Structures are given as structure tokens and as C-alpha cells.
């Protein structure tokens, strides 16, 4: 019995090559994308502080302020991290203060 082989046309070969190339490119994009998210840690941790009676942003932020940073700039950063539009805080409110 003689084996017969199906001849593949140029179009079929080209289509298969394009499909293979597309799959490889998509796999590389996915692998790179997942790798980017895996190393996206910027090294900032947060301390959660609960506001008590008589507390101000000034005295809550002062102990956590980086050495070479102005306290006013640090307070603005804390307000940004907590989605605050003003410096008004309320008793029982929890603030996330960034710490390196």
C-alpha cells in the first residue's frame, strides 16, 4: 500500500506561520505583562492611625515624616493618599500614613 501525502499549498503554510507567530507574540505579551505587575511594588507601606479627640494632621503626621521632607509636603501626601480635599479630620476616622 502506497502512502499518499497531502500537499500543502503556499497559502496554507503562510496562514499556519502567521497563526503561530501571532500565538507566540501574544504569549510573550502576556508573560511580560504579568512580570511587570509582579515587580510593581514601590516599597511604600502604610500605617493606619485612628483619629482621637484633639488630634490634628500636623501632630499625627509628624512622627512618620521622612527626615528631609517638609512636614507641609508630607501632610499633602497623606491627604492625597486618603482622598481628602481639606485638612479637616474627624474623631474615629482612620488615616493611612505612608512609611518607607
HELIX and SHEET records of a PDB file:
HELIX    1   1 UNK A   10  UNK A   38  1                                  29    
HELIX    2   2 UNK A   57  UNK A   61  1                                   5    
HELIX    3   3 UNK A   62  UNK A   64  5                                   3    
HELIX    4   4 UNK A   71  UNK A   81  1                                  11    
SHEET    1   A 2 UNK A  45  UNK A  50  0                                        
SHEET    2   A 2 UNK A  94  UNK A  99 -1                                        
END                                                                             
